[in-house]
Structure formats: structure tokens, C-alpha cells
């Protein structure tokens, strides 16, 4: 069989060191005496097109320079390296990962695209499909959260990717040659070697995949372990995460309220319904008011992520400028209910509600900006007395009452009502639009169904269509058309189903 080059394709987002990784690989090949060639194509932007690097290594030492290609061909890639999981999916979709040839090395962490972040509901891509595709289309795959591994090792992502490649033994290059390249470069040597060795051990199969697991219940919160254990097995993981989230959001009493509400649904006897309620209820109870927004902006993990993404050196100065634009409703949200209603009523009469905003720039890692955010975050004990809190608790109870009432008619209908929680998220205009969409579905479909005016199966189907329309069109026009069309169709009463 004629000798052919080993073809390596790397997909990396901006700032992830794809060029450095390419240099490490080509340098190791040259030191080992193998002819090598590398090219690159810049991406459009970080999440609309990764920068790709293409390397060909001639697997025989020769004095003559072989002719090699400048770009990859589908079906001809031996090693595909992706710095993020959706980039691996793109490579699979483009035909660069094939079951007869390709070793896929990919980090399973996600950097969400703008389309995922801005979706009215859960716009995230289905990573389960990516795992299945990787198993089906790759000859062999090395998949784990390399971003987390890099953080644990105090390193950067490209060093872990290099280690995984070296450990895979897909190249005729000894691991020492890669390590020598890192040392020769002379930049952040120890941290890069730490990440490289982690990836190397994983590629060689010496350690298990680094999947972040839920802490044992007894370690998570001993005071809640018995309550969680009483829930259906499918819902325990969501409940455990919900407790952690709500303790961070408010306090342990609030987490107990969450479990009490969840227990009402668990008594209905539908495990799927309980699990989905556990997930959505935790999100609904941790609604994003101004207190929560301030709390999130001050989290040390946020500043650590910024420093990591910007490749900051220890002690390097930088400024984080947060642009906020609270309106009258946001200000009223943490006032006492009576005062808040008077302020909103007065503003509505004078036409201020949608026109008056207080735009400001807050430098959250400078003393003045930090103290302003800290003051807002410090209002957490006040939250249960605030207008927004009491409004949200009433809405949550109404939603749960609809779920339990629907479960007495049909569990399928109850599950679709639970899923309507996907519509309500964020804060400001995003929250207002989502809430308005949910209330329209509640008033025009859910409540008539609970009153026996619409058959449960017909109502469940209408909710699915309405929810899909609302998520696809944030302005609500598609939802209005869908609900109008539904109301124009003949209705089957519950008894006639």
C-alpha cells in the first residue's frame, strides 16, 4: 500500500490557542524527523465559524519533500480535534469524521452560541445527539470536559488537547517529543505541562472521564437527604441541584418550600411529571430580579472566567464594565407591594412605564461599582417582602395548581403545562414577553381545559403548538395566530373525548 500522509484537522474558537496547538504538533513532527505541513483558515467569529487548522504529517522519515495538500477533504481526515463539543458536531456534519478512519478528540464543554442564549426557551443544542453521533461516526473517540480539566490543572485547553493526542498514539511521535516542544517554547511551561500530562493520561486510558457528578446526598445537604430520597429516582438529581441553587439564591427555608411544592406533584404518581417539575420549579423559584442579577455579577467564578478567557496573568489589571438599564418596574420590584403598586400605577397614568429608564455603567471590579452591586445583592433577606417576590410566588402557585388539576384529567396534559415554564425566563423585556405569552396560553387553552370545555388530548396538542409558536417568535405574533386558529376549530368537551 502506498504511503499517505496522516491528516489532522483542528477546529478551535478564537482565543483558545489553536495556532499554538498546531505549532506544538508540527514542531514535534519536525523534531522526530517527519515532513510536516500546516495551513489555517480564519473563522468568521467565535460562534459563527471556528478557525480551522490543517496538518499533514508524512509518516516516514525521508530526505525528499513529499507533496502534501493545503486543505482537508471529507472522508480523508485521520484525527479530528475539536476544542468545543458543537465544533465536533460541525465536523461530523461536514463529513470530516468517518467510522473507517477518524479518531475524534473533543472537549465536551459548551460555549453557547448567540442563538442558544437568545432563544425564548431552552435553546441549547442537544448534546446527547452529539455523543451518539460521535459514537456512530468516529472510528474511536476521546471525549471529556477538557476545559474543566485545564482549570483543575491550572493550565489552558490546548495543552490538554495536545496531551490527549499524544496519549492516543495516533501519531508516530513519542510523548517526550511533545513535552520537549512545550519546554522549548518557554512560555507558561509548568502550567502547560500540567495540562498536557492530564490529557496524556486520559488519552492513554489511565484515568476515568471527568464528568461532573452530583455530590452524594448526605454530603450535599444532610438536612434534605431524607426528603430527596423520598422522591422518585428520576427526579432526585434535579431536586439535589434545585436545593443547591435555591440555597444560593435565598436560604434553606426557601429550599424547603421548593421540596414541599415538589412533594405535591410527586404524590400524583407520575415519575416523568415529577422530574420535569423538579427541573422547571427550581428555575421558576430562582427568578432573576435585580437582587439576583447583582448577586450573579459579583460571583468570584465570573471574574475567574473572565480572567481565564482573556488569558490574564496573575495581578494583571482589568476593568469589567456592566451596562444596566433598569426601568420603573425593575425599581418597583423590590419595594413593598403597596408602595410598588402605587409607583407603577402613577407611572402608567403618566406614560412613564415604558419610557423612563436609568441607564448606567457599573465597573463591577472597582470599589465604587462593586459596592453598588454589593448593596443590591445584600437585599436578599428583604426579598420575601418585595413586590416581585410575592407576585412570582402567586404565579408559581397558580402554575402548580394547573399542573395538579390537569393531572386529575390526563397526565399528558399536565406534562405540557409543566413545559410551559420554559416560556418564562430572564428579566426586563424578555421576562415580560415570556410571561405575557404564558398567560395567553393559560387563559385561552389551559383554563378552558381544566373547566372541561376542551378534551385533554386536544388541549395538550394546542399547548404544544402554542408553546412552539411562542418560542419561535419572541414578539408573540405567531402565538396570537396559533391561538386564534385553535379557538376557531371545533372543541371536543372532556366527556366526548
C-alpha positions as CSV (number, residue, x, y, z in Angstrom):
1,X,0.0,0.0,0.0
2,X,1.3,3.5,-1.0
3,X,2.4,5.7,1.9
4,X,-0.1,8.5,2.6
5,X,0.1,11.4,5.0
6,X,-1.6,11.5,8.4
7,X,-4.2,14.1,8.1
8,X,-5.1,16.2,11.2
9,X,-7.9,18.8,11.3
10,X,-8.3,21.2,14.3
11,X,-11.3,23.3,15.0
12,X,-10.8,25.9,17.7
13,X,-12.6,29.1,18.6
14,X,-10.9,32.5,18.9
15,X,-8.6,32.8,21.8
16,X,-8.3,29.0,22.5
17,X,-4.8,28.6,21.3
18,X,-5.4,26.6,18.1
19,X,-2.4,28.2,16.5
20,X,-0.2,27.3,19.4
21,X,-1.5,23.8,19.4
22,X,-0.7,23.5,15.7
23,X,2.8,24.8,16.4
24,X,3.3,22.2,19.1
25,X,2.3,19.4,16.8
26,X,4.3,20.5,13.8
27,X,7.3,21.2,16.0
28,X,7.2,17.7,17.5
29,X,6.9,16.1,14.0
30,X,9.9,18.1,12.8
31,X,12.0,17.1,15.8
32,X,11.0,13.5,15.2
33,X,12.3,13.8,11.6
34,X,8.9,13.6,9.8
35,X,8.0,16.0,6.9
36,X,5.0,18.2,8.0
37,X,2.9,21.0,6.6
38,X,0.2,23.2,8.3
39,X,-2.3,25.6,7.0
40,X,-5.2,27.6,8.6
41,X,-8.4,29.2,7.7
42,X,-9.7,32.0,10.0
43,X,-13.3,31.7,11.2
44,X,-15.9,34.5,10.8
45,X,-16.4,34.9,14.5
46,X,-16.1,32.9,17.7
47,X,-19.5,31.2,17.4
48,X,-20.3,31.5,13.7
49,X,-17.3,29.7,12.4
50,X,-14.3,28.3,14.2
51,X,-10.7,28.8,12.9
52,X,-9.6,25.6,11.4
53,X,-6.0,24.3,11.2
54,X,-5.0,21.5,8.9
55,X,-1.9,19.5,9.3
56,X,-0.4,16.7,7.2
57,X,2.5,14.6,8.6
58,X,4.4,12.2,6.3
59,X,4.8,9.1,8.5
60,X,8.2,8.2,7.0
61,X,11.5,9.9,7.5
62,X,12.7,10.9,4.1
63,X,15.2,13.3,2.6
64,X,12.8,14.2,-0.2
65,X,10.0,16.7,0.4
66,X,6.7,14.9,-0.4
67,X,3.8,16.9,-2.0
68,X,1.0,17.5,0.6
69,X,-2.4,19.1,0.4
70,X,-3.3,22.6,1.7
71,X,-6.9,21.7,2.8
72,X,-8.7,18.7,4.2
73,X,-11.1,16.5,2.2
74,X,-14.2,14.9,3.7
75,X,-13.6,11.2,4.4
76,X,-9.8,11.6,4.5
77,X,-9.2,13.0,8.0
78,X,-7.3,10.7,10.4
79,X,-7.5,12.8,13.5
80,X,-10.2,15.4,14.2
81,X,-9.6,17.7,17.2
82,X,-12.4,20.0,18.4
83,X,-11.9,22.5,21.3
84,X,-15.7,22.6,21.9
85,X,-18.4,20.0,21.5
86,X,-20.6,21.7,18.9
87,X,-17.5,22.2,16.8
88,X,-17.1,18.4,16.9
89,X,-20.7,18.2,15.7
90,X,-20.0,20.5,12.8
91,X,-17.0,18.4,11.8
92,X,-19.2,15.3,11.8
93,X,-21.9,17.0,9.8
94,X,-19.3,18.2,7.2
95,X,-18.0,14.6,6.7
96,X,-14.6,15.1,8.3
97,X,-15.3,12.3,10.9
98,X,-15.7,8.8,9.4
99,X,-16.1,5.4,11.1
100,X,-13.4,3.7,8.9
101,X,-10.6,6.3,9.6
102,X,-11.1,9.1,12.1
103,X,-10.0,9.4,15.7
104,X,-12.2,12.2,17.3
105,X,-10.7,14.1,20.2
106,X,-13.1,16.7,21.5
107,X,-13.8,18.6,24.7
108,X,-17.4,18.1,25.8
109,X,-17.8,21.5,27.4
110,X,-20.1,24.1,25.7
111,X,-19.7,27.7,24.8
112,X,-23.2,28.7,23.9
113,X,-23.9,30.4,20.6
114,X,-25.9,33.6,20.5
115,X,-28.9,31.8,19.0
116,X,-28.8,29.4,22.0
117,X,-28.6,32.3,24.5
118,X,-31.3,34.4,23.0
119,X,-33.9,31.7,22.5
120,X,-37.1,32.4,24.4
121,X,-36.9,28.8,25.9
122,X,-34.1,26.3,26.3
123,X,-32.3,26.9,23.0
124,X,-29.3,24.7,23.8
125,X,-28.3,22.2,21.2
126,X,-28.9,18.5,22.2
127,X,-25.5,17.3,23.3
128,X,-27.0,13.8,23.7
129,X,-27.3,13.7,19.9
130,X,-23.6,14.8,19.6
131,X,-22.5,11.9,21.8
132,X,-24.5,9.5,19.7
133,X,-23.1,10.9,16.5
134,X,-19.5,10.7,17.9
135,X,-20.0,7.0,18.8
136,X,-21.6,6.2,15.4
137,X,-19.3,8.2,13.0
138,X,-15.9,8.1,14.7
139,X,-13.6,5.1,14.5
140,X,-12.5,5.9,18.0
141,X,-13.2,8.9,20.2
142,X,-11.7,10.6,23.2
143,X,-14.3,12.8,24.8
144,X,-14.2,14.6,28.2
145,X,-14.5,18.1,29.6
146,X,-11.1,19.4,28.7
147,X,-11.9,22.9,29.7
148,X,-12.7,21.8,33.3
149,X,-9.6,19.6,33.2
150,X,-7.5,22.6,32.2
151,X,-8.9,24.7,35.0
152,X,-8.3,21.9,37.5
153,X,-4.7,21.6,36.3
154,X,-4.2,25.4,36.3
155,X,-3.5,25.2,32.6
156,X,-5.1,26.0,29.2
157,X,-7.3,24.0,26.9
158,X,-4.9,23.5,24.1
159,X,-2.3,21.8,26.3
160,X,-4.9,19.2,27.4
161,X,-5.9,18.6,23.8
162,X,-2.2,18.1,22.9
163,X,-1.8,15.6,25.8
164,X,-4.9,13.6,24.6
165,X,-3.5,13.5,21.1
166,X,-0.1,12.3,22.4
167,X,-1.7,9.6,24.6
168,X,-3.9,8.3,21.8
169,X,-0.8,7.1,19.9
170,X,-2.4,8.1,16.6
171,X,0.9,9.7,15.5
172,X,4.4,8.1,15.2
173,X,5.7,10.6,17.6
174,X,6.7,9.8,21.2
175,X,5.1,11.8,24.0
176,X,8.5,13.1,25.0
177,X,8.7,15.0,21.8
178,X,5.6,16.9,22.5
179,X,6.7,17.7,26.1
180,X,10.1,18.9,24.7
181,X,8.2,21.3,22.4
182,X,6.4,22.8,25.4
183,X,9.6,23.3,27.2
184,X,11.4,24.7,24.2
185,X,8.7,27.3,23.7
186,X,9.5,28.6,27.2
187,X,6.1,30.2,27.9
188,X,4.0,29.1,30.9
189,X,5.9,25.8,30.9
190,X,4.8,24.3,34.1
191,X,1.1,25.1,33.7
192,X,1.2,23.9,30.1
193,X,2.9,20.7,31.2
194,X,0.3,20.1,33.9
195,X,-2.5,20.3,31.3
196,X,-0.6,18.2,28.8
197,X,0.1,15.4,31.3
198,X,-3.6,15.3,32.3
199,X,-4.6,14.9,28.7
200,X,-1.8,12.4,28.1
201,X,-3.0,10.2,31.0
202,X,-6.6,10.4,29.7
203,X,-5.6,9.6,26.2
204,X,-3.7,6.6,27.5
205,X,-6.8,5.5,29.5
206,X,-5.2,5.8,32.9
207,X,-8.0,7.9,34.4
208,X,-11.7,8.0,34.0
209,X,-13.6,10.6,32.1
210,X,-14.0,13.8,34.1
211,X,-17.8,14.1,34.2
212,X,-19.0,16.3,36.9
213,X,-21.4,14.3,39.1
214,X,-23.9,15.2,41.7
215,X,-22.4,15.0,45.2
216,X,-23.8,12.3,47.4
217,X,-27.0,13.5,49.1
218,X,-25.5,13.0,52.6
219,X,-22.7,15.4,51.6
220,X,-24.8,17.8,49.7
221,X,-27.2,18.7,52.5
222,X,-27.8,16.2,55.3
223,X,-30.9,18.0,56.4
224,X,-32.5,17.4,53.0
225,X,-31.2,13.9,52.2
226,X,-34.3,12.1,53.5
227,X,-36.7,14.4,51.7
228,X,-34.8,13.9,48.4
229,X,-34.6,10.2,48.9
230,X,-38.4,10.0,49.2
231,X,-38.8,11.4,45.7
232,X,-38.9,9.2,42.6
233,X,-35.4,8.2,41.4
234,X,-35.7,10.1,38.1
235,X,-36.3,13.4,39.9
236,X,-33.6,13.2,42.7
237,X,-30.8,14.6,40.6
238,X,-32.9,17.7,39.6
239,X,-34.1,18.1,43.2
240,X,-30.5,18.0,44.5
241,X,-29.4,20.7,42.1
242,X,-32.6,22.6,42.8
243,X,-31.7,22.7,46.5
244,X,-28.2,23.9,45.9
245,X,-29.5,26.6,43.5
246,X,-32.2,27.9,45.9
247,X,-30.0,27.9,49.0
248,X,-27.6,30.1,47.0
249,X,-30.5,32.2,45.7
250,X,-32.2,32.7,49.1
251,X,-31.8,30.4,52.0
252,X,-32.6,26.9,53.3
253,X,-36.2,27.8,54.2
254,X,-36.7,28.6,50.5
255,X,-35.3,25.3,49.5
256,X,-37.7,23.5,51.9
257,X,-40.6,25.4,50.2
258,X,-39.3,24.0,46.9
259,X,-39.3,20.5,48.3
260,X,-42.8,20.9,49.7
261,X,-44.1,22.1,46.4
262,X,-42.4,19.2,44.6
263,X,-43.9,16.7,47.0
264,X,-47.4,17.8,46.0
265,X,-46.6,16.8,42.4
266,X,-44.8,13.6,43.4
267,X,-48.0,12.4,45.1
268,X,-49.7,12.3,41.7
269,X,-47.6,9.2,41.0
270,X,-46.1,10.2,37.6
271,X,-42.3,10.0,37.7
272,X,-41.8,11.9,34.5
273,X,-44.1,14.7,35.6
274,X,-42.2,14.9,38.9
275,X,-38.8,15.0,37.3
276,X,-39.8,17.8,34.8
277,X,-41.5,19.7,37.6
278,X,-38.3,19.4,39.8
279,X,-36.3,21.0,37.0
280,X,-38.6,23.8,36.0
281,X,-39.7,24.6,39.5
282,X,-36.2,25.3,40.6
283,X,-35.7,27.7,37.7
284,X,-39.0,29.5,38.3
285,X,-38.3,29.9,42.0
286,X,-34.9,31.5,41.2
287,X,-36.4,34.2,39.1
288,X,-34.0,37.0,38.1
289,X,-34.8,40.1,40.0
290,X,-32.4,43.0,40.5
291,X,-31.1,41.3,43.6
292,X,-30.2,38.1,41.7
293,X,-28.6,40.0,38.8
294,X,-26.3,41.8,41.2
295,X,-25.5,38.6,43.1
296,X,-24.5,36.8,39.8
297,X,-22.4,39.7,38.6
298,X,-20.4,39.6,41.9
299,X,-19.7,35.8,41.9
300,X,-15.9,35.1,42.1
301,X,-16.4,32.4,39.4
302,X,-17.5,35.1,37.0
303,X,-14.3,37.1,37.4
304,X,-12.2,33.9,37.3
305,X,-13.9,33.0,34.0
306,X,-13.2,36.5,32.6
307,X,-9.5,36.3,33.6
308,X,-9.2,32.8,32.1
309,X,-10.9,33.7,28.8
310,X,-8.8,36.9,28.4
311,X,-5.6,34.9,29.3
312,X,-4.8,37.3,32.1
313,X,-1.5,36.9,34.0
314,X,-1.8,37.0,37.9
315,X,-2.2,40.5,39.1
316,X,-2.8,42.0,35.6
317,X,-5.3,44.9,36.0
318,X,-8.5,45.0,34.0
319,X,-11.9,46.6,34.2
320,X,-15.3,44.9,33.9
321,X,-18.0,47.4,32.8
322,X,-21.6,46.2,33.2
323,X,-24.2,48.2,31.4
324,X,-27.5,48.2,33.2
325,X,-30.8,50.0,32.3
326,X,-33.4,49.5,35.0
327,X,-36.8,50.8,34.4
328,X,-39.6,51.8,36.8
329,X,-40.9,48.2,37.0
330,X,-37.5,46.9,37.9
331,X,-37.1,49.5,40.7
332,X,-40.6,48.8,41.9
333,X,-39.9,45.1,42.0
334,X,-38.0,45.2,45.3
335,X,-40.2,47.8,47.0
336,X,-43.0,46.8,49.4
337,X,-46.1,45.6,47.5
338,X,-48.3,48.6,48.4
339,X,-45.7,51.2,47.5
340,X,-44.7,49.3,44.3
341,X,-48.3,49.3,43.1
342,X,-48.7,53.0,43.7
343,X,-45.5,53.7,41.8
344,X,-46.5,51.5,38.9
345,X,-50.0,52.9,38.8
346,X,-48.7,56.5,38.8
347,X,-46.1,55.8,36.2
348,X,-48.7,54.1,34.0
349,X,-51.1,57.0,34.2
350,X,-48.4,59.5,33.2
351,X,-47.0,57.2,30.5
352,X,-43.6,56.6,32.1
353,X,-43.6,52.8,32.4
354,X,-42.0,52.0,29.0
355,X,-40.2,55.3,28.5
356,X,-38.3,56.0,31.7
357,X,-35.1,54.1,32.2
358,X,-32.0,54.8,34.2
359,X,-29.0,53.7,32.1
360,X,-25.7,53.4,33.9
361,X,-22.3,51.8,33.6
362,X,-21.1,49.9,36.6
363,X,-17.5,48.9,36.9
364,X,-18.1,45.8,38.9
365,X,-14.5,45.1,39.8
366,X,-13.8,48.6,41.0
367,X,-14.6,49.7,44.5
368,X,-17.5,52.1,43.7
369,X,-19.2,49.7,41.3
370,X,-18.6,46.7,43.5
371,X,-20.1,48.4,46.5
372,X,-23.2,49.4,44.5
373,X,-23.8,45.8,43.4
374,X,-23.0,44.5,46.8
375,X,-25.6,46.8,48.3
376,X,-28.2,45.4,45.9
377,X,-27.1,41.8,46.5
378,X,-27.3,42.4,50.2
379,X,-31.0,43.0,49.9
380,X,-31.5,39.2,49.7
381,X,-33.1,39.0,53.3
382,X,-35.6,41.6,52.2
383,X,-36.6,39.7,49.0
384,X,-39.6,37.8,50.6
385,X,-41.2,41.2,51.5
386,X,-40.7,42.6,48.0
387,X,-43.4,43.1,45.4
388,X,-41.7,40.9,42.8
389,X,-41.3,38.0,45.2
390,X,-44.9,38.0,46.2
391,X,-46.1,38.3,42.6
392,X,-43.9,35.4,41.5
393,X,-44.9,33.1,44.3
394,X,-48.6,33.7,43.4
395,X,-47.8,32.9,39.7
396,X,-45.9,29.7,40.7
397,X,-48.8,28.5,42.9
398,X,-51.2,29.2,40.1
399,X,-49.0,27.2,37.7
400,X,-48.7,24.3,40.1
401,X,-52.5,24.3,40.7
402,X,-52.9,24.0,36.9
403,X,-50.5,21.1,36.8
404,X,-52.2,19.2,39.7
405,X,-55.7,19.9,38.3
406,X,-54.7,18.7,34.9
407,X,-53.1,15.5,36.3
408,X,-56.5,14.5,37.5
409,X,-57.7,14.6,33.9
410,X,-54.7,13.4,31.9
411,X,-51.0,13.2,32.7
412,X,-50.1,14.2,29.2
413,X,-51.9,17.5,29.6
414,X,-50.2,18.0,33.0
415,X,-46.8,17.4,31.4
416,X,-47.4,20.0,28.7
417,X,-48.5,22.6,31.3
418,X,-45.2,21.9,33.2
419,X,-43.2,22.5,30.0
420,X,-44.9,25.9,29.6
421,X,-42.4,27.1,32.3
422,X,-39.9,27.3,29.5
423,X,-41.6,30.4,28.3
424,X,-40.8,32.4,31.5
425,X,-37.2,33.4,31.8
426,X,-34.8,36.3,32.2
427,X,-35.7,39.7,33.3
428,X,-36.8,43.0,31.9
429,X,-38.5,42.9,28.4
430,X,-37.5,39.2,27.9
431,X,-39.4,38.3,31.1
432,X,-42.4,40.4,30.3
433,X,-42.8,38.9,26.8
434,X,-42.4,35.4,28.0
435,X,-44.9,35.9,30.9
436,X,-47.4,37.5,28.5
437,X,-47.1,34.5,26.2
438,X,-47.7,32.1,29.0
439,X,-50.7,33.9,30.4
440,X,-52.3,33.9,26.9
441,X,-51.9,30.1,26.7
442,X,-53.2,29.8,30.3
443,X,-56.3,31.9,29.7
444,X,-57.2,30.6,26.2
445,X,-56.3,26.9,26.5
446,X,-55.3,25.7,30.0
447,X,-58.2,27.1,32.0
448,X,-60.9,26.1,29.5
449,X,-59.4,22.6,29.5
450,X,-59.5,22.4,33.3
451,X,-63.1,23.6,33.2
452,X,-64.0,20.7,31.0
453,X,-64.7,22.8,27.9
454,X,-61.9,21.1,25.9
455,X,-60.8,17.5,25.8
456,X,-57.4,16.9,27.5
457,X,-55.8,15.4,24.4
458,X,-57.0,18.3,22.2
459,X,-55.8,20.8,24.8
460,X,-52.4,19.2,25.2
461,X,-51.9,19.3,21.4
462,X,-52.9,23.0,21.4
463,X,-50.5,23.8,24.2
464,X,-47.6,22.2,22.2
465,X,-48.4,24.2,19.1
466,X,-48.8,27.4,21.1
467,X,-45.7,26.9,23.1
468,X,-43.7,26.2,19.9
469,X,-45.0,29.3,18.3
470,X,-44.2,31.5,21.3
471,X,-40.6,30.2,21.5
472,X,-40.1,30.7,17.7
473,X,-41.4,34.3,17.8
474,X,-40.5,36.5,20.8
475,X,-42.8,39.2,19.6
476,X,-45.9,37.0,20.1
477,X,-47.5,37.3,16.6
478,X,-47.1,33.6,15.8
479,X,-48.6,32.7,19.1
480,X,-51.6,35.0,18.6
481,X,-52.2,33.4,15.1
482,X,-51.9,29.9,16.6
483,X,-54.4,30.7,19.4
484,X,-56.8,32.4,17.1
485,X,-56.7,29.3,14.8
486,X,-57.3,27.0,17.7
487,X,-60.2,28.9,19.0
488,X,-61.8,28.8,15.5
489,X,-61.7,25.0,15.4
490,X,-64.5,22.8,16.9
491,X,-63.9,21.8,20.5
492,X,-64.3,18.4,22.0
493,X,-65.6,18.6,25.6
494,X,-63.9,16.3,28.1
495,X,-66.8,13.9,28.3
496,X,-66.9,13.4,24.5
497,X,-63.2,12.5,24.1
